[in-house]
Amino acid sequence: MDIISQLQGQVNAIASLTFNTFGTLQRDSPPVRLSPNYPEPPANPTEDAADFAQQPKLMGAALVKAAKQFDALVAALPLADGGEEGQLKRIAELQAENDAVGQELQRQLEAAEKELREVRELFGQSVENCLNLKKPD
């Protein structure tokens, strides 16, 4: 897999981890009293308070690990040579190469079309000779 696909996969993994982390924190966090004028919110029954205390740490560690993997992939990207000017020069070189290859392909296409016309003409003559029972010249 190329580096860009790996980066895209890592961004998706970070987004998924972030989404799941926020959702879990919203779901499992204890209720908070908004104002002294409101009654005390009911307790959120949790099976294991120690497990809830560990979840943010585990999810945070997973996010940090994913971010470090992303940073490692970014560091593995090739450096741009010569900045914008060098990239424009490289684009011009590639465009010239593309034009040359396109012209060569066009010449080959024209030669193939010419050969196809010749083959069709010879085939037509052969069919006509067979139908007329003539001997070829």
Backbone as a ProteinNet text record, in pm:
[ID]
protein_1_A
[PRIMARY]
MDIISQLQGQVNAIASLTFNTFGTLQRDSPPVRLSPNYPEPPANPTEDAADFAQQPKLMGAALVKAAKQFDALVAALPLADGGEEGQLKRIAELQAENDAVGQELQRQLEAAEKELREVRELFGQSVENCLNLKKPD
[TERTIARY]
83.8	0	88.9	50.5	132.8	113.4	201.5	206.1	79.9	24.9	-95.8	-214.7	-228.1	-336.1	-320	-196.8	-172.8	-210.3	-176.4	-213.7	-366.3	-434.6	-580.5	-639.8	-585.8	-631.7	-606.9	-492.8	-459.9	-550.3	-581.4	-674.2	-811.2	-855	-983.5	-980.1	-868.1	-856.1	-861.6	-793.5	-796	-938.2	-1006.9	-1144.3	-1235.3	-1219.7	-1300.4	-1272.8	-1144.6	-1109.4	-1165.3	-1155	-1206.6	-1358.4	-1427.2	-1572.6	-1612.2	-1547.9	-1580.1	-1544.9	-1434.5	-1395.1	-1498.7	-1539.9	-1639	-1772	-1811.6	-1937.1	-1934.2	-1824.7	-1811.5	-1810.3	-1738.2	-1734.8	-1872.6	-1946.6	-2081.3	-2174.7	-2163.5	-2251.4	-2223.8	-2095.6	-2059.5	-2028.5	-2020.7	-1982.8	-2095.4	-2059.2	-2163.3	-2238.5	-2365.2	-2441	-2384.1	-2401.8	-2348.4	-2465.4	-2464.7	-2567.3	-2538.4	-2635.2	-2616.9	-2621.6	-2703.8	-2722.1	-2770.7	-2741.6	-2794	-2946.5	-3009	-3155.3	-3221.1	-3142.8	-3196.8	-3172.7	-3257.3	-3234.2	-3109.8	-3060	-2943.3	-2980.8	-2899.2	-2933.7	-2921.4	-2999.2	-2990.3	-2854.3	-2809.3	-2679.5	-2689.1	-2581.6	-2573.9	-2523.2	-2607.3	-2560	-2450.1	-2332.7	-2221.4	-2182.8	-2147.8	-2110.1	-1975.4	-1884.7	-1750	-1692.7	-1689.9	-1639.9	-1491.9	-1416	-1273.2	-1251	-1338.5	-1327.6	-1355.7	-1454.6	-1485	-1367.4	-1299.6	-1185	-1069.5	-1058.9	-949.9	-980.5	-1109.9	-1146.2	-1086.7	-1099.1	-1040.5	-890.3	-821.7	-677.4	-644.7	-718.3	-693.3	-726	-837.9	-876	-779.7	-735.8	-637.2	-506.3	-465	-341.4	-355	-472.8	-495.1	-489.3	-546.5	-541.4	-398	-322	-182.7	-102.6	-125.5	-54.6	-88.6	-216.5	-257.6	-196.7	-190.9	-131.5	17.8	85.6	229.2	252.1	164.5	176.2	154.6	59.3	34.8	158.4	216.9	337.7	452.1	463.7	569	545.4	419.2	388.4	417.3	384.2	412.8	563.4	639.1	785.3	843.7	773.1	821.6	792.3	712	683.4	811.7	827.2	945.9	940.2	1054.5	1062.8	1049.6	986.4	972.7	1107.1	1157.5	1286.8	1268.1	1337.7	1340.3	1217.3	1128.1	1011	917.4	842.1	740.9	803.5	916.1	983.3	1029.4	1085.7	1130.2	1013.5	902.3	785.1	728.5	725.9	677.2	767.1	897.9	991.2	966.9	946.3	920.3	788.9	687.9	560.1	578.8	657.6	684	756.6	854.4	927	832	747.2	652.3	551.7	510	417.7	483.6	611.3	683.4	698	728.9	740.1	605.2	499.1	364.7	329.6	364.7	338	413.5	541.1	621.6	562.3	522.8	462.4	329.6	251.9	124.2	143.7	245.6	273.5	315.8	398.6	440.9	321.3	232.6	112.4	23.7	14.3	-64.7	-5.5	127.8	193.3	166.1	175.1	149.4	4	-89.1	-230.6	-254.1	-194	-209.8	-151.1	-36	24.9	-63.9	-121.4	-208.9	-335.6	-391.4	-510.5	-479.6	-361.5	-320.8	-306.9	-243	-225.5	-360.6	-452.4	-585.6	-657.6	-646.9	-708.2	-648.9	-515.6	-450.2	-496.6	-506.2	-550	-694.3	-779.8	-919.6	-928.3	-845.7	-845.6	-799.8	-692.2	-644.1	-745.9	-811.8	-913.8	-1029.8	-1070.2	-1178	-1140.7	-1016.8	-971.2	-970	-927.5	-924.3	-1064.2	-1158.2	-1296.7	-1352.2	-1325.8	-1374.5	-1314.9	-1184.7	-1120.4	-1179.9	-1209.8	-1268.8	-1408.7	-1485.4	-1622.1	-1624.3	-1531.1	-1523.5	-1439.2	-1383.2	-1294.3	-1183.2	-1128.3	-1013.9	-887.6	-785.8	-655.6	-595.8	-528.6	-467.7	-360.1	-342.2	-246.1	-105.5
-116.6	0	123.6	221.7	342.4	431.1	526.3	609	694.2	741.5	824.9	742.3	620.7	533.7	502.8	483.4	459.3	582.3	700.7	824.5	838.4	809.7	817.7	718.4	597.9	498.2	542.6	604.3	650.6	765.4	857.1	966.6	908.9	807.9	743.6	676.9	613.8	549.5	652.6	765.9	872.1	926.7	947.8	998.5	899.7	773.1	670	665.4	668.6	668.2	791.4	907.4	1030.1	1022.1	978.1	964.5	869.5	753.9	655.4	707	779.7	834.9	934.2	1027.6	1126.3	1059.1	964.6	894.2	817.3	750.1	674.6	767.2	878.2	973.4	1033.1	1065.3	1119.5	1015.7	893.5	787.4	752.1	742.6	688.4	792.3	918.4	1018.2	1036.1	1065.5	1084.2	1215.1	1221.2	1344.2	1457.1	1578.2	1695.3	1789.1	1844.3	1940.7	2073.8	2125.7	2248.1	2372.4	2369.2	2487.1	2441.7	2518.3	2480.2	2487.6	2553.6	2563.5	2435	2349.9	2225.5	2113.2	2011.3	1898.8	1819.4	1742.8	1657.3	1553.9	1539.2	1441	1299.1	1209	1070.2	1011.2	919.2	855.5	766.3	764.9	680.5	543.6	441.2	310.2	255.3	241.5	183.1	53	-40.3	-171.2	-167	-89.9	-87.8	53.5	122.9	260.2	265.9	163.6	160.4	148.9	71.1	55.6	188.6	263.8	394	489.3	483.4	571.5	537.8	413.7	370.3	398.5	402.6	419.1	545	661.6	780.6	768.2	706.7	689.7	596.6	486.1	390.7	452.9	523.1	585.1	697.8	773.3	878.3	820.4	709	643.3	591.8	539.4	491.4	607.3	722.4	839.9	890	892.8	937.4	842.8	712.6	613.7	632.4	653.5	674.5	802.5	906.8	1033	1016.4	939.9	915.1	835.2	737.8	660.6	752.5	844.5	940.4	1027.2	1076	1158.6	1081.3	951.7	869.4	854.9	839.1	828.8	960.8	1072.6	1203.4	1222.3	1178.7	1191.7	1105.9	997.7	908.3	961.8	1068.4	1125.9	1182.5	1168.6	1226.6	1379.1	1439.7	1584.7	1642.4	1755.8	1824	1887.4	1854.7	1908.4	2045.5	2144.7	2275.9	2361	2321	2402.2	2410.4	2517.5	2534.6	2546.1	2615.8	2633.9	2498.8	2414.9	2282.5	2194.7	2207	2127.7	2171.1	2301.8	2350.2	2303.3	2302.6	2253.6	2105.5	2028	1883.7	1860.6	1941.4	1929.6	1957.3	2059.6	2093.1	1978	1916.9	1803.8	1686.6	1658.5	1548.1	1576	1701.6	1738.3	1719.9	1759.8	1741.9	1593	1513.5	1368.3	1310.4	1357.3	1311.2	1347.1	1468.3	1510.7	1424	1393.5	1310	1170.1	1114.3	980.3	984.4	1091.1	1105.2	1112.3	1185.1	1194	1058.4	985.9	852.6	758.8	765	681.6	719.7	846.9	891.2	837	842.1	785.4	635.3	565.8	421.9	392.3	474.5	456.9	478.3	582.4	609.1	495.6	443.6	330.8	206.9	182.6	66	80.8	202.5	224.5	204	249.6	230.3	81.6	9.3	-134.9	-205.9	-163.1	-223.1	-200	-79.7	-51.5	-143.8	-161.3	-248.1	-392.5	-437.8	-576.2	-594.9	-497	-506.6	-508.7	-426.3	-422.5	-557.1	-611.4	-741.9	-851.6	-843.3	-943.2	-934.2	-810.4	-791	-847	-825.1	-878.9	-1031.3	-1087.7	-1233.7	-1291.8	-1228	-1276.1	-1264.4	-1155.1	-1136.7	-1241.6	-1269.7	-1371.6	-1508.9	-1538.5	-1668.4	-1679.9	-1571.5	-1575	-1584.8	-1523.4	-1524.8	-1640.8	-1714	-1826.2	-1784.4	-1668.6	-1621.9	-1665.5	-1678.2	-1702.6	-1569	-1562.6	-1435.6	-1393	-1266.2	-1212.1	-1246.2
0	0	0	-81.7	-90.2	33	48.5	169.3	183.1	72	77.6	127	78.7	125.4	273.5	317.5	459.5	542.1	492.3	561.9	570.4	461.6	462.2	562.2	564.9	660.9	803.8	827.5	963.2	1004.7	912.7	943.2	977.7	901.6	931.5	1068.9	1103.4	1233.7	1346.2	1327.7	1429	1443.3	1332.4	1337.7	1410.3	1381.6	1447.3	1597.4	1633.3	1775.9	1846.6	1783.8	1843.7	1861.5	1759.5	1765.6	1878.4	1885.2	1988.9	2128.8	2139.3	2269.2	2320.5	2235.2	2278.1	2311.1	2229	2254.7	2386	2413.2	2537.9	2658	2647.1	2758.1	2784	2678.7	2696.4	2757.5	2712.9	2761.2	2906.6	2944.2	3074.2	3180.6	3142.9	3243.3	3344.6	3469.4	3571.5	3547.2	3589	3570.2	3655.7	3608.4	3676.9	3709.1	3825.6	3866.3	3797.8	3724.8	3649.4	3736	3839.2	3923.8	4060.7	4163.3	4295	4301.2	4204.9	4202.2	4152.9	4086.8	4035.1	4135	4130.5	4222.6	4181.8	4272.7	4247.9	4141.6	4036.5	3932	3986.8	3928.9	3975.1	3938.7	4018.6	3994.2	3871.4	3796.9	3677.6	3722.8	3714.8	3763.4	3672.2	3727.7	3652.9	3718.8	3636.7	3688.2	3757.7	3701.1	3757.2	3746.4	3859	3859.7	3825.4	3863.3	3832.9	3681.9	3616.7	3471.2	3402.5	3453	3394.4	3409.9	3521.4	3544.3	3449.3	3407.6	3318.4	3171.5	3135.6	2994.6	2931.2	2992.3	2927.9	2908.7	3004	2990.4	2874.2	2862.7	2754.3	2617.8	2611.3	2484.2	2446.8	2546.2	2520.2	2470.7	2531.6	2487.8	2344.5	2310.1	2172.8	2073.8	2112.1	2024.6	2006.2	2115	2106	2017.7	2032.8	1950.8	1802.8	1773.3	1634.1	1578.3	1660.6	1615.5	1589.6	1672.6	1651.5	1524	1496.8	1372.2	1252.2	1264.2	1156.9	1134.7	1243.8	1233.4	1167.4	1200.5	1139.4	988.9	949.3	806.3	734.5	798	737.2	722.6	824.5	817.9	705.7	668.7	563.4	423.2	413.6	281.5	221.1	90.5	27.4	32.2	48.1	53.3	-86.9	-96.3	-225.1	-259.4	-377	-419.9	-483.5	-430.8	-492.8	-469.6	-385.1	-356.7	-475.1	-479.1	-582.7	-721.3	-730.3	-859.6	-915.9	-829.6	-872.6	-913.7	-841.7	-877.1	-1011.8	-1035.5	-1165	-1279	-1255.3	-1355.9	-1383.4	-1277.2	-1291.4	-1366.4	-1336.9	-1407.5	-1556	-1588.6	-1729.8	-1799.3	-1729.5	-1786.9	-1811.8	-1715.1	-1730.6	-1842.2	-1854.4	-1961.4	-2097.6	-2111	-2237	-2269.3	-2169	-2188.8	-2229.9	-2167.1	-2200.9	-2344.9	-2386.1	-2523.8	-2623.6	-2594.4	-2684.2	-2695.5	-2583.4	-2584.8	-2658.7	-2640.1	-2710.3	-2860.8	-2906.7	-3050	-3105.8	-3030	-3073.6	-3083.4	-2985.3	-2989.6	-3108.6	-3138	-3252.9	-3382.9	-3396.5	-3516.1	-3527.3	-3415.6	-3416.7	-3452.5	-3401.6	-3434.7	-3583.8	-3641.5	-3784.5	-3868.1	-3825.9	-3898.4	-3888.4	-3772.3	-3754.4	-3837.7	-3844.7	-3926.8	-4074.7	-4119.1	-4258.1	-4288.3	-4196.4	-4216	-4216.7	-4134.8	-4131.4	-4264	-4319.6	-4450.8	-4557.5	-4553.9	-4652.5	-4637.7	-4514.1	-4491	-4536.4	-4509.6	-4553.1	-4706.2	-4770	-4916.3	-4973.1	-4917.9	-4964.2	-4937	-4820.3	-4786.8	-4886.4	-4918.3	-5015.9	-5152.2	-5194.7	-5322.5	-5318.8	-5207.7	-5195.6	-5202.4	-5133.3	-5135.7	-5277.3	-5343.9	-5479.9	-5573.2	-5558.4	-5641.8	-5614.9	-5489.8	-5457.2	-5514.1	-5504.3	-5555.7	-5708.6	-5773.3	-5918.9	-5970.5	-5877.8	-5911.2	-6001.7	-5978.4	-6054.1	-5982.9	-6061.9	-6003.4	-5966	-5850.9	-5813.4	-5913.7	-5932.4	-6028.6	-5988.6
[MASK]
+++++++++++++++++++++++++++++++++++++++++++++++++++++++++++++++++++++++++++++++++++++++++++++++++++++++++++++++++++++++++++++++++++++++++

